[in-house]
Structure formats: C-alpha cells, structure tokens
Amino acid sequence: MRQNIWIWNHYATNMFFDLAGRHYWFAENLIKEGYKPTIFCASTNHFSDNHIDTNRKQYSTDSVNDIPFVFVNTPKYKGNGKKRIVNMVSFYRRLFKSAKRYAELNGKPDVILASSVHPLTLVAGIRCAKELSVPCICEVRDLWPESIVAYGSLKKNSVVAKLLYQGEKWIYKKANSIVMTWEGGSQYIIDQGWDKQINLNKVKHISNGVIINSFDKNSKEYKVDDLDLKDKNYKNLVYAGSIRKVNNLGLLLDAAKIIQEKDQQVRFLIYGSGDEKEMLEKKCKKEKINNVIFKGRVEKKMIPSILKRSYANVLHNSSTSLDKYGQSQNKFFEYLAAGRCVIQTYTTGYSILEKNNCGVSATKQSPEEVARVIIKACSDDQKVEQMGQNARKAAYNFDFKKLTKELIQVIEEHD
C-alpha cells in the first residue's frame, strides 16, 4: 500500500473552509481506506478574501476532520490579472522548498497526486517526485491551453499557445499516470497527434462527482422557502450557477422568449449571481420575457433542496469544441443526485445523459433548437419523471466513495 499521499492543488484552500470539494472528498475517503493524504495548496484563497496567515514563513500547517493541509505562502491578489499569474509562479517556486522541508519533518510521500487547473502545479509535481524517487500522478481538470483557445482568448497558432502545447505534451510524457476528468481524454491526445510519444495506457478517467449522503442531508436541513418553486401551476426549470459571459445566459433567455409564445406553463428560475445579471434582467424587461425569474445568489448548501423541487434542471453554458471529449461539471452531478430530468442545451461526446436515459440534449446550441427540445420534453410528464429516476440511479456511479476506489487503483498500479 502506498500509504502517504500528497495531493497538490493550488486552489484547494477553499476546501479547507468549505469542508467540501474534489480533493477534500478524496482525502476523506482515502483515510477511511487506511491511507494518509496531505493536501498542499496556496495560502491565498482564489474564491474569497478568507486567506491563511503563514506568519511570513514559507508554509504553515493545519488540519480539519483529520485531513492535514499545508499552506504554501503566496502573495495576495484579486481577479484574473497579472497578479494572479505572479501568484501561480510564486506557488510553483515555493512549493519545492516547502515540500522538501515538510518531507524532512514528516517523511516523504509514497506518491504525489498533482492536479491542475494551471499546469505549473503538474510540472512541480513531476520534478519533485523525481527528486524524491516516487511516482507522480498528474490530474488534468482543465486543458491548458486548449480551453483558452476554445473560448477565443488565445489563438491556436500563436507563439504563446505553441509553447503551452509543448509544455502540456512534456507533462503527459513525464507523468507516471494521467488522470482526466473527461472520458475522452485519450482521444484528446490522439487528436493532438501525440499518441506515438505518449503511452495511452497510462491515461485514466476519474470523473468529478457528488457525495450523495451529504447532498440528501443538505436537501433536508437547508430548505429555501421559495413561493415560486412551490407553485405547481408552472413547470419550473431551474438553472443554478454563475451569470457571466462564459455562461452565455442570453441564449437561454432568447429560448425562453420563444417558449412563452407556445407554452405558458414552462418557467425558468435562475439561481446565481455574476456581472451579467443586471444586464440580463434589463433584457427581460425590455423584451417582455415574462417566464424568467432571477432568484439571486443562494448558499451552496441550499442548492440540493432547490434542485430536488424543480420540474427539470437546465445544464447550460457556452458550447465549445471541448464538448466532444465528454463532460464533468461539478453541478451536473448534483443535478443527477437531485433525481430530476436534466435538460442540456448542447451535446457532448461520451454523453452520460444518453447512456443513462436521464435527460435530453439540444443538437445545436441555438435559441430555436433549445426551445424546441424544452417544449418537447415538457409535453411528456411521465417521461420526464422516468428520466429523473434514471438520473438518481446514475448518480451512484459518481459518488466519491466509488471515485476514490478508482483513484486507489491508479495509485496502487505503481510498484
């Protein structure tokens, strides 16, 4: 048994405060299986101003629910500007000294699980694992630079993109194992033309997921008193998430405008906040889109009770070329756990909805096609109910208890 597992995730700081998140749940379940995980992350919290004070030391330690955390001292920043890049580089550079010192005091790991979002953490994991003579598992949860190219922020043939692609290929070649959160991870490497240089047998798929027991517990203990959600005169379709440019909610409003002319029962309840909320509310008022209600931000613990009380839940964001490799949004698995039909406004490869018959997908992400799919789905209550039951069954395949066992298999593959 490779008992001592170091998990490196720059942005796991919020997991310490939230008592939730992919690597928190992995650690929680690894402990139950007899392993000793330690999570390394930045002292700065990307998601809030709730930072860790390291007293100017290179790192500080703390634990929560028996999960040890190592907080690497990094400079504070806000937003996604240059200071965030400085923070990434700082974490990368200081991680080496912190890991070396921590190993001297507590013993070296048996394996390092280095996780993106950004690739510098993966590079650090590979280099440190080599120095310590232990295997490194690189977990890819966001494709850099492919995702930046897909959203139009970087040109594929630019010098910067070419350098990042070379770095990405280097990571895949050097990693002992590669874990991707989408089922089509191997196909991505083939499409890049790297399959003759990278052993595809070391590419594994471990999805994002949900803690079903916690989801159910929160749905009972933290209920939102919402008159709109209670109103059974409507078929309430719930969207829960950010309201930003990348989510492209304007398209959903355009679909809602078409729907209100054909089905007066269908209504959209949008839970969340973001910098486009005010603009979209004005759009509804100006264009007389009356079947959309912006409910504002709610605490994450309230979401399960909301999702469970909808008619169906809407999975929506800007569709990109990455969709062909599968899907693994965190909220998607909460949608499954809610036991409601999932209406997806785009199509993905390796479709979980199609495989489990637990929802419907628009073949093209246009207002007309999205409206057509929604109207057709909402015309058959019995089918929607059955798809909801199928969604709940499918959710058990993505419970973190099961996903942790899949991770253990990857860990123990290395002699």
N, C-alpha and C positions, 0 to 999 in steps of 0.2 A: 504493500500500500504506500503510495506517495502521499504521506500524511500532511506535510506542511505545504500549503498552497498560498502563494502570493497572488493576489488579484490586483492588477493595476488599472485604474480608471480615473483619469484626470478629474472627471466631473461627478465622482461618487460622493462628494461632500454632502450634497443634499440628502443622500440616502441615510447618512448618519442622523440627520434631523428628522427626516420623514419616516424612518423605520420601514422603508419600502424601496423597491427598485430592483432591477435585474440582479445586480451583484450582491445586494443585501440578501435577497431571497436565495440566491445560490449559496451564499455563506451560511445562512440559517439552516438550509437543508444539508449542506456538507457536514456541519457539526453533528447533526443527527445521525449521519452515516459514519461518524468516527474520524473525520478529517479535521484539520486545524487551519482554517483560512485566515488570512490577514489582508485587509483592503488598504491599498495605498492610493491616496488622492491628494488634491491640492488643498491648501489651507483656505483658499478663496472659494466662495460658493457662486457659481455662474448663475444660479437661478434666484438668488436673493442677496440681501446685504448681511445675511447671517453667516459671518466668516469665523474661522478658528484663529485664536491668538496663539502663536507659537513662541511668544516672548523673544522674538528675534533669533531663535535657534533654527537650525536647518530643518528640523521637523519636530513635531510633538505627537504624542500618542494618547489615545483614549479608547474606550470600548463601550458598546451598547448591546445589551442582550447577549453578552459573551462573545461578540464579534469585535476583534481588535481592529482599530483604524490607525493608520499612520498618515499624518497630515504634513505634506511637504510645503515648506514656506515659499509662497509665491506672491508677487505683487498684486495689489487690488486693482480692479478695473470695472468699467461698466460698458455694456453694449458689445458691438461686434467690430470695433475699430482696431487701430494699430496696437492699442494697449492689450487687447485680447491676444494678439499674436505674440507680444512680448511675454505675456503670462504663459502661453504654451511653451515657448522656448525656455523660459525660466524653469517650468516644471520638468521639462526634459533634462535640462542640465543638472538641476539639483537632485533629481531622482537617483542618480548614480551614487552620489555621496551619501544620501540618506539611506539607500538600500544597503550599501556597504557597511555603514555604521550599525544599522539595525541587525544585519546578519552577524556582526561581531558580538553583539549583545544577546541576541536571541536565537542564533543558529541560522544557517542558510536554508532556503526553501528546497523542496523536492521537485517543484515545478513552478513556473511563472505563467500566469494567465494574463497577458497584456491585451487590453481592449481599447479600440478606438472609441470616441469619434475621430479625433485627428490622428494621423499616422505616426507622429513623433513618439507617442507612448509605445507603439509597436516596435519602433526602432530601438528605443531604450530597453524594452523587454528582451529583444533578441541579443543585444550587446551585453546586457547584464547577465543573462542566462549563460552565455558563452563563458564569461569570466568565472561564473560560479559552477560551471560544468553541470548544468541542469537543463532539461528541455524547456522550450518556450512555446506556448500555445498562443497564437495571435487570433484574437477575436475581432472580426470586422463587422461593425454595426452600421457603418456609413462608408460608402465608396468615395474616397478622395483620389483623384479629382473628378471622377465620373459624375457624382451627384452635383458638383458645382457646374460642370459642363452642361448637364441635363437641364438645370434651372436657368441656364443662359448667363451665368455670372462669369464664366471663363470660356474662352474659345479653345476648342479641342486641339488645334494646331499651333497654339501659342507656345512660346518658349517655356513659360511657367508650367503649362499643362504637360508638356513633354517631359520636363524634369520630374514632375509629380508622378506621372505614369511610370517612369523608370524607377522611382523610389518605391512605388507600390509593387512593382514586379520583384524588386530586390527583397521586400518583406516576405512575399509569398514563397520565394525561393529559399530563404534562410529559416523561415519558421519550421518548427518540428511538426506542428499541426496548424491548420487554418480552420477556424470556426466561423461560419457565416450565418446570419440570421434569416437569409432567404434561401429557399430550396434550390434556386437556380444558380448558386454560387459557382459551381464547376463550369456551367455554361458561360458565365461571365468571363472566366479565364480563357475558355476556348475562343470566345468572340474577340478577345483582345489579341489572340494569336500567341498566347504564352504557354499553351498546353504541352509543347515539346520541351520546355525548360522547367516546368513546374509539375511535380507529381500530383495528379488529380486525386490519387488515393488518400492523400493527407487532408483533403478538403472535406469538412464535415458540416452538417446542417443542424444547428440548435436554434430553434425559433425563439422569439420573445413569447411571453405568456402571461399568466394570471395566477394568483393564489385564490382558488375558488372559495375556500373556507373563509378567508378574510373578506372577500367580495360579498359573500352571503351575510356575514356578520355585520358589515357596514350597512348593507341594504336594510337591515332590521333596526339597527341602533341609530342611524343618522338619516332620518327621513325629512325630505323637503315638503313643507306644507304649501303646495302649489295648486291653486284652483284651476289653472289652465291644464295641468297634467291630469287632474281628476276628472275633467269634463269629458264624459263619454259621448257627447254629441259630435265629437271630432275624432278623426283618426290621426292622432298626434305622432308625427315623425320627428324624432329627436336627433339633433346634431350636438355633440359635446366636444369642444376643442377650441383652439385658438382662432381668432378672427384677424388674420393677417394676409398680406398679399399672396404668400405661398399657398394659403388655403383656398384662394380663389372662390370665396363665397358669393361673389357677384353672379357667377354662373348658376349657382343654386337658386338665387333669387329670381333669375330670369326663367328658370324652370318652374318655380313656384307661381310666377305670373301666368304662365301658360296653363298650369294645373287649375288655378282658381276659376278659370273660364269653363272648365269641364267637370270638376268635382269639388263641390262646396264643402265636403266633409274633411278633405285632406288639409292638414295644417302643420306648419313647421315650427318647432320650438328650438331655439338656438341658445345653448348654454355655453358661455365663454366670454372672453374679452380679448382685446387686441386693438392695434392702431387703426384698423379699418372699420371698427364697429359703428362709430358715429356717421361715417360716410355712407355706410350701407343702410343705416336707419333712415337717413335722408332720402336715399334712393327709393326705399319702400314707400315713404310718404309722398314723394314726387310722382312716382309711377303708379300709386294706388295699389300696391301689392299688400293685400289685407290678410293674407293667410300665413304670414311670418311674424313671429313674436320673438324679440330679443330678450332673453331672460337674465342676461348678465352673468358674471362670474360666480361660481359656487365652489365651495371647498371640495377637494378631491374625494374626501370620504363620503360626500353626499351623492356622488355620481352613480354608484350602484343602484340606489333606490330610484333614481330618475330613469335610468336605462331599463330597469325592470318593469316600469309602469307605462312605457311607451307602446304605441301600436307596432312600430318598427323603428330601427335605428339607422341613421344615414352615415355611411362612411364616405367622406368627401375631402379631397384635396387636389391640387393640380396634378393631372396625369403626366407622366414623363416616360422617356424611353427605358427607364429603370424598371418599370412595372412588369416587364416581361420576365424578370428574374424571380418574381414572387412578391409576397407582402409580409410585413412583420411589424406593423404599427402597434404600439402598446395598447391603444384604445380599442383596436379591432378585437383583441382577445377578451377585453371587458364586455364588448358587445356580444360576443359568443356566450360568455358566462351569464349574461342577463336573460338568456333564453328567449330572445326576440328575433324576428326575421331581420337580416341585415340587407339594407339597400345600398349598393356600391355604385357610385356614379362613373365608374370606369372599369376596365377589365384588366386583370393581371394574368401572367403565366402562373402555372402551378396553383391554380385557384382553389383555395380552401372552401370557398362558398360552393363551387361546382362539385368538388369532391364529396362534400358532406350534405349537399342539397339544403343549405341553411340560409339562402338568400338569393338575391338577383343582382345582376350587373348590367350596366349600360355598355353597349358595344362601342359607343363613341361618346366622348365627353362633350356633348353639345346640349344646350337647354332643351331642344326638341326631343332628343333621344332620352335624356334623363327624365323629362316629363312623361314621355310615353311609357317608360319602364315603371315609374312610380304609379301611374294611373292603372296600368295593367295589374301590378302586384296588389294594390289596394282594392281591386274589384273582387278578390277571392279571399275572404276572411279565413276560410278553412285551411287554404294552402299556406297563408301567412302564419297561422297558428302552428301548423306542422313544421314549417321551416324554423320557427322559434324553438320548438322542441329539439329539432335536429342540431340547432346551434348550441344548445346547452350540452348535448351529448358530445359534440365536437370539442367543446371547451376543455374536457378532461384530458384530451391529448396534449394540451398546452399548459397544464398545471405545473408549477415549478417543482413540485415533488418528482414528477416524471422527467422534466427537463434536466434536473440535477443528476438523475441517474444516467442520462445521456452524456452529460459532461464528465461524469466519473469514468465512463467507458473510454472517452478520449484521453483522460488523464492517465489511466492505467495501461493504455496501449504502449507507453514509452518504458522500455526496460531500464 
